[in-house]
Amino acid sequence: MNPKAKIERRQRIRYIIRTRISGTAQKPRMSVFRSNNDIYVQLIDDDHGQTLAAASSTDKGIKTQKGTKSEKSKLVGQAIAQKAGILGLKEIVFDRSGYLYHGRVKALADGAREGGLKF
């Protein structure tokens, strides 16, 4: 598949997903961004346009860990669950941002579930 077409396809999927889901202060949207090397996640309140919490594989505690990208993604999921717990959040809406639900995205979701988040 042409790389440009692949990016455009993901953007179309992403826009369709965003029309259907939205986060609130009580149930924020957990948005995922996956680059070639790292993974980033944010808890977003769409009503006020605020990021409530964020975690990534570039954070100090996670970057120093050894392991595969999927293992680090699981750690990122656990980290965001811990930050959500501090804010008193237990439920979220998962926004995979057009990425397929497997590999690193699935590992991140599993880590967040292990940390106590429900979605």
N, C-alpha and C positions, 0 to 999 in steps of 0.2 A: 504494500500500500504506500502511496505517495506520502511522505512526511507532512506536507502541508495539508493534504486532505485528512490525515489522521487528526491533526490539531483542530481543524475546522469541525470535524465530526464530534470531537470531545466538547468543543465549545457549544455546539447545538444541543447536545445532551445536557450539558451544564445549565444552559438557559431554560430548558424544559423542566429540569428538576427544580430550579429556583422559583419558577412560577407556581409550583405545587407545594413547596415547603417553606416554612418561615419560623424563626425562633422568637421567643418572648423572654422576659426576664426570669420567669419561673421554669421555662422549658426552652433553653437556648439551642441554637443550631450549631452542631459540631462540624465545621468545615475542614476538609482535608486538602492539602496541596502536596503533591508528590513530585520531586525533581529526580534527576538521575541518581543522585547520591543521598539525598536527605528527604525527610518527610516532616511536614509542619501541620499543626492542627490548632484551631481556634474555636472558642465558645463565643458565639455572637448573638447579641440581642438585636434583632432586626427592627423592633419597634422604635428603639432609640438610636440605632446605628452604632452600637458600642461593642467592642471586644471585651468580654468579661475575663477571659483567661486564655493563655496560649502556651503551647509546648512544642518543642521540635527536637530533632535528633542532633542539632547543633548545640543544645544546652550542655553546660559543663559536665553534669553528672552522667549524661547519656553518651556524649561524644567519647569519653575516656573508656567506656565499656568496650570489650572485645566481642565480636560476634558478627553475624550476617546483618544485612539491611532489614530483613524481616524480624530478627530478634530485637534490633534497635527500635523498630516500629512498635513492637509490643511494649517496650519500655516507655515509649512516648505515650501510648494509650494509658498505661498505668499512671504516668505523671499527670496527664490531663484529668484523669479521674480523681487523683489526689487533690489537685487544685480546685476541682469542682466541689469536692467534699468540704473543703475549707470555706467555700462560698455558700454551702448549704444546698447545693444542687444535686438531685438524684436522677432526674430524667432529662434526656436530651433528644433532639431530632438529628439523625445522622445524615449529613450531606457529603456524599462521596465525590462530588464535583466532576461527574462524568467518567471517573475511573471505574474499571471493572472491579467487582467485589471479590477479589482474590489476591493472594500474595501479600504485599505490604499493607494494603488497605484493610484486608481481612485481619491481619495480625494486629494492626492498630485497634480495630474494633474489638477484637477478643481481649486485648490488654485493658481496654476501657471497661469492658464488662466485668473482667476479673477485679478491677479496681472498685466496682460497685455502681457503675452507671447503668441505667436502664434505657433501652431504645429499641 
